[in-house]
Each structure stands twice: as C-alpha cells, then as structure tokens.
Amino acid sequence: MFEQSKSFPRLVGLSALLIAGSAAFFSVFGLSKLFAGATFSVIIMASSLEFGKLVAASFLYRYWDKINFLQKFYMSLATVILILITSAGIFGFLSNAYQGATIQFEKESTALIFKEDRLQQLQEDKKFLKEELEAAISELPDNYRTARRKLREEYQPQITLINKQMIELKGEVGELKTALVETGVDVGPVIYIARTFDTDIDTVVKFFIFVLIFVFDPMAVMFVISYNVALQHTKKEGDIASSNPNITTNKRWWEVYGEKAERKRKEWKDNIKSTVSNDERFNAKSKDEKVATTEGSDEDLESNLVEDVGEDIMSSLPVRLEKGGFSRSR
C-alpha cells in the first residue's frame, strides 16, 4: 500500500529524521552528563559526530563502488564506532533518568531497612533485660522483697526507655512504608517485573536499557540508508517515465496555466481521429480518402474535417467528446 505511494519516500525520511534526531539528543545529553566538566564542548563535539555519522552512512551506500578499499574500511569502522558511542550516550541518559526517578525511593528504602533493624535490636535488648531481671530475682530468697523491688526499680527505667524508642520507631516505620507506596508509583512497573522474575530492580532496568540501545541507533542508521534507497528508486522511476512517452504522469501543483497546452492539443486531435474513424457517418468515404485525410498534416486534417462534416459539427466536437463521443443513430 505505502510502497506504491509517492509520499512513501517522504515517510521513510521522516522516520529516519525522528529516530536519528531522538538518538542524537539522548546520546548528546548522556555524554554531557558523563563529562560534566566540559558540558558545552561535549555537546558540540557529539552533535557534529552524530551528523557526520549519518552523512557517512549515506555516502557509503551511494558511492560504495566508486571509492577505494581504505576509504571503505575506515568510514565503515568509524560509523560502527560512532554507533557504539551513541549507544553509550543513550545508556548514560537512560541510567541517569532511572536514578533520578528512584533516588528518593532508594533513600526511603534504606531508611526503612535501618529503622527495622534498629527496632529488632531494641526488641532483643528488651528481651535480654527481662531475662536478666528474672534471673536476678530468682537468685534471691523469697523473703528478700525489698531487694527484689529494688532490682525491678533498677531495670524498669531501662525497659521503659526501650519501649518508648520502640513505639517511636514503629511510627517512623509506618510513615516510611506509606511514603514508599507513594514514591513507588514511578517505578511500580519495574518493581512488579522484578518480583515476577524473582530478581532485583537494577537487573530489570539494565536489561531494558540494553535492549533499547541495541535497537535505537542502529535503526536510525538503517532508516537513513533506506531513505537513500527510496530516493534512488524514485529517481529511476522518474527517468523511465520521462524516457517513455506512453507513460503519463500526474499534474504537478505548479502546472496551472498552459504548461501542457501542446500535449492537450495533440491528445484532442488524436481523440478526433479515433472518433471520426469509428463513427458510422464517416464510413461512406472511401478508404483512399480516409488515408489521405489521416496521413496529412495537422492543419490539413482540420481543414478536411471541416469540409467533410461541416463547421457546426466541428465546433461541437469537444463537447461531444467530453460526453462520450457521437451518438449513433440506427
């Protein structure tokens, strides 16, 4: 469907422009983050290399049979290396975006782990104090009530402090879990995929980034080459159409006033010839007369037709041709 359309090469070119432009933007941005000390210089360098890479790919396709082996080898190798550099820049951009989206999530996750560990430690300390208190009380005789009370008074403030810290930590843990639910919306799909395949989030993100970079820039280069193929194919079709007069082309938007007048006149005369030769009212003429009439010049043809059929019929020929020819009376 699209390959037979005249706008298909433009569609291929638009796709090449969009994909190559997006890849260049992501790569330049990622490289500027990698070399943050000279951001502006890196942007200029990477932009020029991206443009040169696309031009080199087009040049190799168009002039592959006209350049020497050394030029072929170097330009092919340079194009492949630039594709790898672009892919590395895209990797830097995507990884930076991932870190920006998950940095708050990681902070809250780290704080939650720390507070949960601290809560578990306090629970163990509380258990140890209670066991120590029970052991100290069990060593005293039953009539040593005052000593037992002093032991409880000695241990009770420590246990109370631990309980207070545990209550505070439980509240903070609850708040952190709520915050994780809110910030986890941005990375929720990644978390779900990681849980599905029983792996960590970083592994899932790395997998998707590698898939994208192996498709992104190579696809851009292939679209640029495909655009060159479409342009050359369209040019060949145009040359064939111009060399063959039987192939008619559609009217261009700039052809408005009289550019095709001579061709239209010739087509009109050809229609007159075919109509007159097929009309029964002209079959009464002899074959010799028809041959002499049709083989004459264009001016002789018009004068002979006027003499044969009359000026009124000749003046009505264009109208009758538009309506489908002469009506035949039986």
C-alpha positions in Angstrom: 0.0 0.0 0.0 2.6 2.6 1.1 5.3 1.4 -1.2 3.2 2.4 -4.2 2.5 5.9 -2.8 4.6 8.8 -4.0 4.8 10.0 -0.4 6.4 6.8 0.9 10.0 8.1 0.5 9.0 11.2 2.5 7.5 8.9 5.2 10.8 6.9 5.3 12.7 10.2 5.5 10.5 11.5 8.3 11.0 8.3 10.3 14.8 8.5 9.8 14.8 12.1 10.9 12.7 11.4 14.1 14.7 8.3 15.2 18.1 9.8 14.3 17.2 13.1 16.0 16.0 11.4 19.1 19.0 9.1 19.3 21.3 12.1 18.8 19.6 14.1 21.6 19.7 11.3 24.1 23.3 10.5 23.2 24.5 14.1 23.4 22.7 14.6 26.7 24.1 11.4 28.2 27.7 12.2 27.1 27.4 15.7 28.6 26.4 14.1 31.9 29.4 11.7 31.6 31.8 14.6 31.0 30.1 17.2 33.2 33.3 19.3 33.5 33.0 20.4 29.8 29.3 20.1 29.0 29.1 22.7 26.2 32.2 21.4 24.5 31.0 17.8 24.7 27.6 18.9 23.2 29.3 20.5 20.2 31.6 17.5 19.6 28.9 14.9 20.0 26.4 16.8 17.8 29.0 17.1 14.9 29.9 13.4 15.2 26.2 12.4 15.1 25.7 14.4 12.0 28.8 13.1 10.4 27.8 9.5 11.2 24.6 9.8 9.2 26.3 11.5 6.3 29.0 8.8 6.3 26.3 6.1 6.1 24.6 7.8 3.2 27.9 8.3 1.4 28.9 4.7 1.8 25.7 3.5 0.3 25.7 5.9 -2.6 29.4 5.7 -3.6 30.4 2.2 -2.4 31.5 1.2 -5.9 33.4 4.4 -6.6 35.7 4.7 -3.5 38.8 2.7 -2.7 39.2 -0.1 -0.1 40.9 2.1 2.5 38.1 4.7 2.5 35.5 1.9 2.7 37.2 0.3 5.6 37.9 3.5 7.6 34.4 5.0 7.1 32.7 1.7 7.9 34.7 1.3 11.0 34.2 4.9 12.1 30.4 4.6 11.5 30.3 1.4 13.7 32.4 3.1 16.5 30.1 6.1 16.4 27.1 3.9 16.7 28.7 2.3 19.8 29.4 5.8 21.2 25.9 6.9 20.6 24.6 3.8 22.3 26.8 4.5 25.3 25.4 8.0 25.5 21.9 6.7 25.3 22.8 4.3 28.1 24.1 7.2 30.2 20.9 9.2 29.6 18.5 6.3 30.5 20.5 5.3 33.6 20.6 8.9 34.7 16.8 9.1 34.3 16.3 5.9 36.2 18.5 7.1 39.1 16.6 10.4 39.2 13.3 8.5 39.4 14.4 6.1 42.0 16.8 8.2 44.2 14.0 9.1 46.6 12.7 5.6 46.6 16.2 4.2 47.4 16.6 6.8 50.2 13.4 5.8 51.9 14.1 2.1 51.4 17.5 2.5 53.0 16.0 4.4 55.9 13.3 1.8 56.3 15.8 -1.0 56.5 17.9 0.8 59.0 14.9 1.5 61.3 13.6 -2.0 61.0 17.0 -3.3 62.1 17.1 -0.9 65.0 13.6 -2.0 66.0 14.6 -5.6 66.0 17.7 -4.7 68.1 15.6 -2.9 70.7 13.3 -5.9 70.9 16.3 -8.1 71.6 17.6 -5.7 74.2 14.2 -5.6 76.0 14.1 -9.4 76.0 17.6 -9.6 77.4 16.8 -7.1 80.2 13.7 -9.0 81.2 15.6 -12.3 81.3 18.3 -10.8 83.3 15.8 -9.3 85.7 14.0 -12.6 86.2 17.4 -14.4 86.7 18.4 -11.8 89.4 15.1 -12.1 91.2 15.1 -15.9 91.1 18.5 -15.9 92.9 17.1 -14.0 95.9 15.3 -15.8 98.7 11.5 -15.3 98.8 11.7 -13.1 102.0 14.0 -10.6 100.2 11.1 -8.5 99.0 12.9 -5.2 99.3 15.9 -6.4 97.2 13.5 -7.7 94.6 11.7 -4.4 94.5 15.0 -2.5 94.1 16.0 -4.8 91.2 12.7 -4.1 89.5 13.2 -0.4 90.1 16.6 -0.6 88.7 15.7 -2.4 85.5 12.3 -0.8 84.9 13.6 2.6 83.6 15.7 0.8 81.0 12.8 -1.3 79.9 10.5 1.8 79.8 13.1 3.7 77.6 13.4 0.8 75.2 9.6 0.6 74.9 9.4 4.3 74.2 12.1 4.0 71.5 10.2 1.0 70.0 7.0 3.0 69.8 8.7 5.9 68.1 10.5 3.6 65.6 7.2 1.8 64.8 5.6 5.1 63.9 8.5 6.1 61.7 8.5 2.7 60.0 4.8 3.1 59.2 5.4 6.6 57.8 8.3 5.3 55.6 6.1 2.4 54.3 3.4 4.9 53.3 6.0 7.2 51.6 7.4 4.2 49.7 3.9 3.4 48.4 3.6 7.0 47.1 7.1 7.2 45.6 6.9 3.7 44.3 4.3 4.7 41.7 7.1 6.0 39.4 8.9 2.6 39.5 5.9 0.4 40.2 6.0 -1.5 36.9 9.7 -2.2 37.3 9.1 -3.5 40.8 6.3 -5.7 39.6 8.5 -7.2 36.8 11.4 -7.7 39.3 9.1 -9.6 41.6 7.7 -11.6 38.7 11.1 -12.8 37.6 12.4 -13.0 41.2 15.2 -10.6 40.6 16.2 -7.1 41.7 15.1 -3.8 40.1 18.6 -2.9 38.8 18.9 -6.0 36.8 15.5 -5.4 35.1 16.4 -1.8 34.3 19.7 -2.8 32.8 18.1 -5.4 30.6 15.6 -2.9 29.2 18.3 -0.3 28.7 20.5 -2.7 26.7 17.5 -3.8 24.6 16.8 -0.1 23.7 20.4 0.9 22.9 20.8 -2.2 20.6 17.8 -1.2 18.6 17.8 2.6 18.8 20.8 4.0 16.9 21.3 1.0 14.5 17.6 1.5 13.5 18.3 5.2 12.9 21.3 4.4 10.6 19.3 1.8 8.7 16.4 4.2 8.2 18.9 6.8 6.7 20.1 4.1 4.3 16.6 3.1 3.5 15.8 6.7 2.7 18.6 6.8 0.2 17.3 3.6 -1.4 13.8 5.1 -1.7 15.2 8.3 -3.3 17.2 6.4 -5.9 14.3 4.1 -6.7 12.0 7.1 -7.2 14.6 8.8 -9.4 14.9 5.7 -11.6 11.1 5.5 -12.0 11.1 9.2 -13.0 13.8 8.6 -15.6 11.8 5.7 -17.0 8.7 7.7 -17.2 10.4 10.6 -18.9 12.0 8.3 -21.5 8.7 6.6 -22.3 6.1 9.0 -23.8 3.3 6.4 -23.3 3.6 6.8 -19.5 1.6 9.7 -18.3 2.3 11.4 -15.0 0.0 13.3 -12.7 -0.2 17.1 -13.0 2.1 18.9 -10.6 0.8 21.6 -8.3 2.7 24.3 -10.1 1.3 23.5 -13.6 -1.6 25.9 -13.6 -1.7 27.9 -16.9 -0.9 26.4 -20.2 2.2 24.3 -19.4 0.6 21.3 -21.0 -1.3 23.0 -23.8 0.6 21.4 -26.7 0.2 18.0 -25.2 -3.5 18.5 -24.6 -3.9 19.7 -28.2 -2.2 16.6 -29.5 -4.4 14.4 -27.4 -7.5 16.3 -28.6 -6.6 15.7 -32.2 -5.9 12.0 -31.5 -9.4 11.7 -30.0 -10.9 13.4 -33.1 -9.1 10.9 -35.3 -10.2 7.9 -33.3 -13.8 9.2 -33.0 -14.1 10.0 -36.7 -12.7 6.7 -37.8 -15.1 4.8 -35.6 -18.2 6.9 -36.4 -20.6 5.3 -39.0 -21.4 8.6 -40.7 -17.9 8.9 -41.9 -17.7 5.2 -43.3 -19.2 6.3 -46.6 -15.9 7.9 -47.6 -13.5 5.7 -49.4 -10.5 4.2 -47.9 -8.2 6.3 -50.1 -9.8 9.5 -48.9 -9.5 8.5 -45.3 -5.9 7.5 -45.7 -5.2 10.8 -47.4 -7.0 12.7 -44.7 -5.4 11.0 -41.7 -1.9 10.9 -43.2 -1.8 14.7 -43.8 -0.5 17.3 -41.5 -2.5 18.6 -38.5 -3.7 21.7 -40.5 -4.8 19.5 -43.4 -6.6 17.2 -41.0 -8.6 20.1 -39.5 -9.5 21.6 -42.9 -10.6 18.3 -44.3 -12.7 17.6 -41.3 -14.4 20.9 -41.6 -15.1 20.3 -45.3 -16.4 16.8 -44.6 -18.6 17.3 -41.6 -19.3 21.0 -41.5 -18.3 23.8 -39.2 -21.3 23.1 -36.8 -20.2 19.6 -36.1 -16.5 20.5 -35.7 -17.4 23.2 -33.2 -19.4 20.7 -31.2 -16.6 18.0 -31.2 -15.0 18.9 -27.8 -18.4 18.9 -26.1 -19.4 15.6 -27.6 -16.0 14.1 -26.7 -16.5 15.1 -23.1 -19.9 13.5 -23.1 -18.6 10.2 -24.5 -18.5 10.7 -28.3 -21.1 10.9 -31.1 -24.4 9.3 -30.6 -25.1 6.7 -33.3 -28.5 6.7 -35.0 -29.8 3.5 -36.3 
